[in-house]
Amino acid sequence: MKKILPAAALLFGLSLPATAAPLCDDLGFAGLLAACNRGDPIEVTLASGQPLGEDVTLQSGAYYKMNITADGSAELAVTGSDFFRAIWMNEIVINKIEVRPMAIDSLEFDDAGTAELSFIAIKPGTHVLRIPGSTGDAQQIRISIQ
């Protein structure tokens, strides 16, 4: 089977499969978890009547950390099954306890605290994290993976 070069594919109107591009060229032994492949941390705040945070754009194939911090003003959760299915979850750290989940749907905070999620963005698209049952734009953030 002959390999089609990208320029030839464009010339003949053929499409090539999309590929994830890490943030650096030399990933080394750590692979996609390498320090050079890490994007900026994402901050999400759970507080009664306050916005969750700002919309973000992520690079597919890059490693990120998301800090979800609850101030304890109310029992609140954050849900986003479409987002959680579009990433590869490395771990969730809560009170220095590391959890390596296969999948999650939501996180609920009864008291003040922080959960740190580390993951690799995989599936391109726009995904929403929101407070369950809320309808306001401030009660959600859009996460775009390119």
Rosetta blueprint (number, residue, H / E / L):
1 M L
2 K L
3 K L
4 I L
5 L L
6 P H
7 A H
8 A H
9 A H
10 L H
11 L H
12 F L
13 G L
14 L L
15 S L
16 L L
17 P L
18 A L
19 T L
20 A L
21 A L
22 P L
23 L L
24 C L
25 D L
26 D L
27 L L
28 G H
29 F H
30 A H
31 G H
32 L H
33 L H
34 A L
35 A H
36 C H
37 N H
38 R E
39 G L
40 D L
41 P L
42 I E
43 E E
44 V E
45 T E
46 L E
47 A L
48 S L
49 G L
50 Q L
51 P L
52 L L
53 G L
54 E L
55 D L
56 V E
57 T E
58 L E
59 Q L
60 S L
61 G L
62 A L
63 Y E
64 Y E
65 K E
66 M E
67 N E
68 I E
69 T E
70 A E
71 D L
72 G L
73 S L
74 A L
75 E L
76 L E
77 A E
78 V E
79 T E
80 G L
81 S H
82 D H
83 F H
84 F H
85 R L
86 A L
87 I E
88 W E
89 M E
90 N E
91 E E
92 I E
93 V E
94 I E
95 N L
96 K L
97 I E
98 E E
99 V E
100 R L
101 P L
102 M L
103 A L
104 I L
105 D L
106 S E
107 L E
108 E E
109 F E
110 D L
111 D L
112 A L
113 G E
114 T E
115 A E
116 E E
117 L E
118 S E
119 F E
120 I E
121 A E
122 I L
123 K L
124 P L
125 G E
126 T E
127 H E
128 V E
129 L E
130 R E
131 I L
132 P L
133 G L
134 S L
135 T L
136 G L
137 D H
138 A H
139 Q H
140 Q E
141 I E
142 R E
143 I E
144 S E
145 I E
146 Q L
